[in-house]
Amino acid sequence: MPLLLSIALVLLALPLGACGLVSTRSVYEGFRTQQRIKDAGTPAPSDALGSYDAYQKERGKAKSAPAGPVPAESP
């Protein structure tokens, strides 16, 4: 009986191990794929998502850029 319980627990735990395979890259690529499917058959939109590497490059630029002056609020 304990062997059967052990096997059952292992079989239940295996699918949960795949949850670690979800990365920010895979999520981004999923959005890109959905956008391509949605826009299939239409002219290429100018706001199409670029590659993940280009996204990371732009994100790095935005993080390293100094913040500009904050505009004063007018009453």
C-alpha positions as CSV (number, residue, x, y, z in Angstrom):
1,M,0.0,0.0,0.0
2,P,2.8,2.6,0.8
3,L,4.3,1.9,-2.6
4,L,1.1,2.6,-4.3
5,L,0.7,5.8,-2.4
6,S,4.3,6.9,-3.3
7,I,3.7,6.2,-6.9
8,A,0.4,8.2,-6.8
9,L,2.2,11.2,-5.2
10,V,5.0,11.1,-7.8
11,L,2.4,11.0,-10.6
12,L,0.5,13.9,-9.1
13,A,3.7,16.0,-8.6
14,L,5.0,15.6,-12.2
15,P,2.7,18.0,-13.9
16,L,3.4,20.6,-11.2
17,G,7.1,20.5,-12.1
18,A,6.3,21.9,-15.5
19,C,5.1,25.2,-13.9
20,G,8.7,26.2,-13.5
21,L,9.2,26.2,-17.3
22,V,7.1,29.4,-17.6
23,S,9.4,32.3,-18.1
24,T,8.9,36.0,-19.1
25,R,10.2,35.1,-22.5
26,S,7.6,32.4,-23.1
27,V,4.8,34.7,-21.9
28,Y,6.1,37.5,-24.2
29,E,6.3,35.1,-27.2
30,G,2.8,33.9,-26.4
31,F,1.5,37.4,-26.7
32,R,3.4,37.9,-30.0
33,T,1.9,34.7,-31.4
34,Q,-1.6,35.7,-30.4
35,Q,-1.1,39.1,-32.0
36,R,0.1,37.4,-35.3
37,I,-2.8,35.1,-35.3
38,K,-5.3,37.9,-34.7
39,D,-3.8,40.0,-37.4
40,A,-3.4,37.2,-40.0
41,G,-4.6,38.3,-43.5
42,T,-4.4,42.0,-42.8
43,P,-1.5,44.4,-43.7
44,A,1.3,44.3,-41.1
45,P,0.4,46.8,-38.3
46,S,3.0,49.3,-37.4
47,D,2.6,48.5,-33.7
48,A,3.5,44.8,-34.1
49,L,5.5,43.4,-31.2
50,G,9.2,42.9,-31.9
51,S,11.4,40.1,-30.7
52,Y,11.9,39.4,-27.0
53,D,15.6,40.4,-27.3
54,A,14.6,43.8,-28.7
55,Y,12.1,44.2,-25.9
56,Q,14.8,43.5,-23.3
57,K,17.1,46.0,-25.0
58,E,14.5,48.8,-25.0
59,R,13.6,47.9,-21.4
60,G,17.3,48.2,-20.4
61,K,17.6,51.6,-22.0
62,A,14.5,52.8,-20.2
63,K,15.8,51.6,-16.8
64,S,19.2,53.2,-17.3
65,A,17.9,56.5,-18.7
66,P,17.9,59.3,-16.1
67,A,14.4,60.5,-15.1
68,G,13.6,63.9,-16.6
69,P,12.4,66.9,-14.7
70,V,8.9,66.5,-13.3
71,P,6.5,69.2,-14.7
72,A,5.0,71.5,-12.2
73,E,1.3,71.2,-11.6
74,S,-0.8,74.2,-12.6
75,P,-3.5,75.2,-10.3
